[in-house]
Amino acid sequence: MTGLTLFGLFAVTAMMLCYALERRSRWFILGFAVSCVLGSIYGFLQGAWPFGIVEAVWALVALWRWLHAASQH
C-alpha cells in the first residue's frame, strides 16, 4: 500500500466517522469539512480530478453548515 493510498484511506475514514457523529457536536461538522478537503487533495493527487472537485464542493457545503450551526448556539 502506497503512502497516497494510506492518505486516501485516512481521509475517507475520517469523513465517514465525522459524518456519522455530526449530530453529537457541531465540531464533527467541521471535522467532516476538513476531511472533505483531505479527500479533495487525495482526488487531485491521484489524478481523479472529478472526485477532487466534488469533495471540494462537499467541503464548502460542510463549512457553511458548521458556520450556520455555530450561529444557532
N, CA, C and O atoms as a GROMACS GRO file, in nm:
protein
  292
    1MET      N    1   0.085  -0.117   0.000
    1MET     CA    2   0.000   0.000   0.000
    1MET      C    3   0.090   0.124   0.000
    1MET      O    4   0.182   0.135   0.081
    2THR      N    5   0.062   0.215  -0.090
    2THR     CA    6   0.144   0.336  -0.102
    2THR      C    7   0.101   0.441   0.001
    2THR      O    8  -0.006   0.432   0.062
    3GLY      N    9   0.186   0.540   0.018
    3GLY     CA   10   0.153   0.650   0.108
    3GLY      C   11   0.029   0.724   0.063
    3GLY      O   12  -0.052   0.766   0.145
    4LEU      N   13   0.015   0.741  -0.068
    4LEU     CA   14  -0.102   0.810  -0.122
    4LEU      C   15  -0.230   0.732  -0.091
    4LEU      O   16  -0.332   0.791  -0.056
    5THR      N   17  -0.224   0.602  -0.104
    5THR     CA   18  -0.339   0.518  -0.074
    5THR      C   19  -0.374   0.527   0.075
    5THR      O   20  -0.492   0.535   0.110
    6LEU      N   21  -0.274   0.526   0.160
    6LEU     CA   22  -0.299   0.539   0.304
    6LEU      C   23  -0.360   0.675   0.337
    6LEU      O   24  -0.450   0.686   0.421
    7PHE      N   25  -0.311   0.779   0.270
    7PHE     CA   26  -0.367   0.913   0.289
    7PHE      C   27  -0.514   0.915   0.250
    7PHE      O   28  -0.597   0.970   0.322
    8GLY      N   29  -0.546   0.856   0.136
    8GLY     CA   30  -0.685   0.850   0.089
    8GLY      C   31  -0.772   0.769   0.184
    8GLY      O   32  -0.886   0.807   0.212
    9LEU      N   33  -0.720   0.659   0.234
    9LEU     CA   34  -0.794   0.577   0.329
    9LEU      C   35  -0.822   0.655   0.457
    9LEU      O   36  -0.933   0.649   0.512
   10PHE      N   37  -0.722   0.728   0.504
   10PHE     CA   38  -0.743   0.811   0.624
   10PHE      C   39  -0.850   0.917   0.599
   10PHE      O   40  -0.939   0.936   0.681
   11ALA      N   41  -0.841   0.986   0.485
   11ALA     CA   42  -0.936   1.093   0.454
   11ALA      C   43  -1.079   1.042   0.448
   11ALA      O   44  -1.169   1.102   0.506
   12VAL      N   45  -1.100   0.932   0.378
   12VAL     CA   46  -1.235   0.878   0.362
   12VAL      C   47  -1.287   0.821   0.494
   12VAL      O   48  -1.406   0.835   0.524
   13THR      N   49  -1.201   0.757   0.572
   13THR     CA   50  -1.242   0.705   0.702
   13THR      C   51  -1.282   0.819   0.796
   13THR      O   52  -1.383   0.810   0.866
   14ALA      N   53  -1.201   0.925   0.798
   14ALA     CA   54  -1.233   1.041   0.883
   14ALA      C   55  -1.364   1.104   0.838
   14ALA      O   56  -1.444   1.145   0.921
   15MET      N   57  -1.385   1.112   0.707
   15MET     CA   58  -1.508   1.168   0.653
   15MET      C   59  -1.629   1.088   0.702
   15MET      O   60  -1.727   1.145   0.749
   16MET      N   61  -1.621   0.957   0.691
   16MET     CA   62  -1.731   0.871   0.730
   16MET      C   63  -1.757   0.881   0.881
   16MET      O   64  -1.873   0.889   0.923
   17LEU      N   65  -1.652   0.881   0.961
   17LEU     CA   66  -1.667   0.889   1.106
   17LEU      C   67  -1.728   1.023   1.149
   17LEU      O   68  -1.820   1.026   1.230
   18CYS      N   69  -1.677   1.131   1.093
   18CYS     CA   70  -1.730   1.263   1.129
   18CYS      C   71  -1.875   1.278   1.084
   18CYS      O   72  -1.956   1.336   1.156
   19TYR      N   73  -1.907   1.228   0.967
   19TYR     CA   74  -2.044   1.236   0.917
   19TYR      C   75  -2.138   1.159   1.009
   19TYR      O   76  -2.249   1.205   1.038
   20ALA      N   77  -2.096   1.043   1.055
   20ALA     CA   78  -2.179   0.961   1.142
   20ALA      C   79  -2.202   1.028   1.277
   20ALA      O   80  -2.304   1.004   1.342
   21LEU      N   81  -2.108   1.110   1.321
   21LEU     CA   82  -2.116   1.171   1.454
   21LEU      C   83  -2.162   1.317   1.452
   21LEU      O   84  -2.161   1.383   1.556
   22GLU      N   85  -2.202   1.368   1.337
   22GLU     CA   86  -2.239   1.509   1.324
   22GLU      C   87  -2.347   1.554   1.422
   22GLU      O   88  -2.344   1.669   1.467
   23ARG      N   89  -2.440   1.470   1.455
   23ARG     CA   90  -2.550   1.510   1.543
   23ARG      C   91  -2.505   1.527   1.688
   23ARG      O   92  -2.575   1.589   1.768
   24ARG      N   93  -2.388   1.473   1.722
   24ARG     CA   94  -2.338   1.483   1.860
   24ARG      C   95  -2.277   1.620   1.890
   24ARG      O   96  -2.287   1.669   2.003
   25SER      N   97  -2.215   1.680   1.790
   25SER     CA   98  -2.150   1.809   1.811
   25SER      C   99  -2.127   1.876   1.677
   25SER      O  100  -2.100   1.811   1.576
   26ARG      N  101  -2.137   2.008   1.678
   26ARG     CA  102  -2.111   2.082   1.553
   26ARG      C  103  -1.965   2.071   1.512
   26ARG      O  104  -1.931   2.096   1.396
   27TRP      N  105  -1.878   2.033   1.606
   27TRP     CA  106  -1.735   2.018   1.574
   27TRP      C  107  -1.711   1.900   1.480
   27TRP      O  108  -1.612   1.898   1.407
   28PHE      N  109  -1.801   1.803   1.484
   28PHE     CA  110  -1.789   1.693   1.388
   28PHE      C  111  -1.824   1.740   1.246
   28PHE      O  112  -1.774   1.684   1.149
   29ILE      N  113  -1.908   1.843   1.236
   29ILE     CA  114  -1.936   1.902   1.104
   29ILE      C  115  -1.809   1.966   1.050
   29ILE      O  116  -1.777   1.951   0.932
   30LEU      N  117  -1.736   2.037   1.136
   30LEU     CA  118  -1.609   2.095   1.094
   30LEU      C  119  -1.509   1.985   1.058
   30LEU      O  120  -1.435   1.997   0.961
   31GLY      N  121  -1.507   1.879   1.137
   31GLY     CA  122  -1.419   1.765   1.106
   31GLY      C  123  -1.454   1.705   0.972
   31GLY      O  124  -1.365   1.663   0.897
   32PHE      N  125  -1.582   1.699   0.941
   32PHE     CA  126  -1.625   1.648   0.810
   32PHE      C  127  -1.575   1.740   0.699
   32PHE      O  128  -1.529   1.692   0.595
   33ALA      N  129  -1.585   1.870   0.720
   33ALA     CA  130  -1.537   1.966   0.620
   33ALA      C  131  -1.387   1.948   0.596
   33ALA      O  132  -1.342   1.945   0.482
   34VAL      N  133  -1.311   1.936   0.704
   34VAL     CA  134  -1.165   1.920   0.692
   34VAL      C  135  -1.133   1.788   0.621
   34VAL      O  136  -1.045   1.782   0.536
   35SER      N  137  -1.204   1.682   0.658
   35SER     CA  138  -1.176   1.553   0.593
   35SER      C  139  -1.217   1.555   0.446
   35SER      O  140  -1.157   1.485   0.365
   36CYS      N  141  -1.318   1.635   0.411
   36CYS     CA  142  -1.353   1.651   0.269
   36CYS      C  143  -1.241   1.723   0.193
   36CYS      O  144  -1.212   1.689   0.078
   37VAL      N  145  -1.179   1.821   0.257
   37VAL     CA  146  -1.064   1.888   0.195
   37VAL      C  147  -0.953   1.787   0.172
   37VAL      O  148  -0.891   1.786   0.065
   38LEU      N  149  -0.927   1.702   0.272
   38LEU     CA  150  -0.824   1.599   0.256
   38LEU      C  151  -0.862   1.503   0.143
   38LEU      O  152  -0.776   1.462   0.063
   39GLY      N  153  -0.990   1.466   0.136
   39GLY     CA  154  -1.037   1.380   0.027
   39GLY      C  155  -1.020   1.447  -0.109
   39GLY      O  156  -0.987   1.381  -0.207
   40SER      N  157  -1.043   1.577  -0.114
   40SER     CA  158  -1.025   1.652  -0.238
   40SER      C  159  -0.878   1.652  -0.281
   40SER      O  160  -0.846   1.631  -0.398
   41ILE      N  161  -0.791   1.676  -0.185
   41ILE     CA  162  -0.647   1.674  -0.214
   41ILE      C  163  -0.607   1.536  -0.266
   41ILE      O  164  -0.533   1.525  -0.364
   42TYR      N  165  -0.657   1.433  -0.200
   42TYR     CA  166  -0.629   1.297  -0.244
   42TYR      C  167  -0.676   1.275  -0.388
   42TYR      O  168  -0.603   1.219  -0.470
   43GLY      N  169  -0.797   1.319  -0.419
   43GLY     CA  170  -0.850   1.302  -0.554
   43GLY      C  171  -0.762   1.368  -0.659
   43GLY      O  172  -0.734   1.308  -0.763
   44PHE      N  173  -0.720   1.491  -0.632
   44PHE     CA  174  -0.634   1.560  -0.728
   44PHE      C  175  -0.497   1.494  -0.739
   44PHE      O  176  -0.442   1.482  -0.848
   45LEU      N  177  -0.441   1.450  -0.625
   45LEU     CA  178  -0.309   1.387  -0.628
   45LEU      C  179  -0.309   1.256  -0.705
   45LEU      O  180  -0.210   1.222  -0.770
   46GLN      N  181  -0.418   1.182  -0.698
   46GLN     CA  182  -0.422   1.054  -0.769
   46GLN      C  183  -0.468   1.069  -0.914
   46GLN      O  184  -0.470   0.972  -0.990
   47GLY      N  185  -0.505   1.190  -0.952
   47GLY     CA  186  -0.543   1.214  -1.090
   47GLY      C  187  -0.692   1.202  -1.117
   47GLY      O  188  -0.734   1.207  -1.233
   48ALA      N  189  -0.772   1.187  -1.014
   48ALA     CA  190  -0.916   1.176  -1.031
   48ALA      C  191  -0.978   1.314  -1.001
   48ALA      O  192  -1.043   1.333  -0.898
   49TRP      N  193  -0.956   1.409  -1.092
   49TRP     CA  194  -1.000   1.545  -1.067
   49TRP      C  195  -1.150   1.560  -1.046
   49TRP      O  196  -1.190   1.649  -0.970
   50PRO      N  197  -1.239   1.478  -1.109
   50PRO     CA  198  -1.382   1.493  -1.077
   50PRO      C  199  -1.410   1.464  -0.928
   50PRO      O  200  -1.490   1.533  -0.865
   51PHE      N  201  -1.344   1.363  -0.874
   51PHE     CA  202  -1.357   1.332  -0.732
   51PHE      C  203  -1.305   1.449  -0.648
   51PHE      O  204  -1.367   1.487  -0.548
   52GLY      N  205  -1.194   1.506  -0.688
   52GLY     CA  206  -1.137   1.620  -0.617
   52GLY      C  207  -1.230   1.739  -0.615
   52GLY      O  208  -1.243   1.807  -0.513
   53ILE      N  209  -1.294   1.765  -0.726
   53ILE     CA  210  -1.388   1.878  -0.735
   53ILE      C  211  -1.511   1.854  -0.648
   53ILE      O  212  -1.553   1.942  -0.574
   54VAL      N  213  -1.568   1.734  -0.656
   54VAL     CA  214  -1.686   1.702  -0.577
   54VAL      C  215  -1.656   1.711  -0.427
   54VAL      O  216  -1.737   1.763  -0.351
   55GLU      N  217  -1.542   1.661  -0.386
   55GLU     CA  218  -1.505   1.668  -0.244
   55GLU      C  219  -1.482   1.813  -0.200
   55GLU      O  220  -1.513   1.849  -0.087
   56ALA      N  221  -1.429   1.896  -0.289
   56ALA     CA  222  -1.412   2.038  -0.255
   56ALA      C  223  -1.547   2.105  -0.235
   56ALA      O  224  -1.563   2.187  -0.145
   57VAL      N  225  -1.644   2.071  -0.319
   57VAL     CA  226  -1.779   2.126  -0.304
   57VAL      C  227  -1.840   2.079  -0.172
   57VAL      O  228  -1.901   2.158  -0.100
   58TRP      N  229  -1.824   1.950  -0.140
   58TRP     CA  230  -1.874   1.898  -0.012
   58TRP      C  231  -1.809   1.972   0.105
   58TRP      O  232  -1.876   2.000   0.205
   59ALA      N  233  -1.682   2.003   0.093
   59ALA     CA  234  -1.612   2.076   0.200
   59ALA      C  235  -1.676   2.214   0.220
   59ALA      O  236  -1.697   2.256   0.334
   60LEU      N  237  -1.707   2.283   0.112
   60LEU     CA  238  -1.770   2.414   0.122
   60LEU      C  239  -1.910   2.404   0.183
   60LEU      O  240  -1.948   2.486   0.266
   61VAL      N  241  -1.986   2.303   0.143
   61VAL     CA  242  -2.120   2.283   0.199
   61VAL      C  243  -2.110   2.254   0.349
   61VAL      O  244  -2.186   2.310   0.428
   62ALA      N  245  -2.016   2.168   0.388
   62ALA     CA  246  -2.000   2.134   0.529
   62ALA      C  247  -1.953   2.255   0.609
   62ALA      O  248  -1.997   2.274   0.722
   63LEU      N  249  -1.865   2.336   0.552
   63LEU     CA  250  -1.820   2.457   0.621
   63LEU      C  251  -1.937   2.553   0.642
   63LEU      O  252  -1.951   2.613   0.748
   64TRP      N  253  -2.020   2.569   0.541
   64TRP     CA  254  -2.139   2.653   0.553
   64TRP      C  255  -2.231   2.599   0.663
   64TRP      O  256  -2.284   2.676   0.743
   65ARG      N  257  -2.249   2.466   0.666
   65ARG     CA  258  -2.334   2.405   0.769
   65ARG      C  259  -2.275   2.428   0.908
   65ARG      O  260  -2.350   2.453   1.003
   66TRP      N  261  -2.142   2.419   0.922
   66TRP     CA  262  -2.078   2.441   1.050
   66TRP      C  263  -2.097   2.586   1.096
   66TRP      O  264  -2.128   2.612   1.213
   67LEU      N  265  -2.079   2.680   1.004
   67LEU     CA  266  -2.098   2.822   1.039
   67LEU      C  267  -2.244   2.848   1.078
   67LEU      O  268  -2.271   2.922   1.172
   68HIS      N  269  -2.335   2.787   1.007
   68HIS     CA  270  -2.477   2.803   1.037
   68HIS      C  271  -2.510   2.742   1.173
   68HIS      O  272  -2.586   2.801   1.250
   69ALA      N  273  -2.455   2.626   1.204
   69ALA     CA  274  -2.478   2.561   1.333
   69ALA      C  275  -2.418   2.643   1.446
   69ALA      O  276  -2.474   2.647   1.555
   70ALA      N  277  -2.305   2.709   1.421
   70ALA     CA  278  -2.240   2.791   1.524
   70ALA      C  279  -2.326   2.913   1.557
   70ALA      O  280  -2.330   2.956   1.672
   71SER      N  281  -2.395   2.968   1.459
   71SER     CA  282  -2.477   3.086   1.483
   71SER      C  283  -2.605   3.054   1.557
   71SER      O  284  -2.671   3.144   1.609
   72GLN      N  285  -2.641   2.928   1.564
   72GLN     CA  286  -2.764   2.890   1.632
   72GLN      C  287  -2.743   2.854   1.778
   72GLN      O  288  -2.839   2.824   1.849
   73HIS      N  289  -2.619   2.856   1.823
   73HIS     CA  290  -2.590   2.824   1.964
   73HIS      C  291  -2.562   2.947   2.045
   73HIS      O  292  -2.536   2.937   2.165
   0.00000   0.00000   0.00000
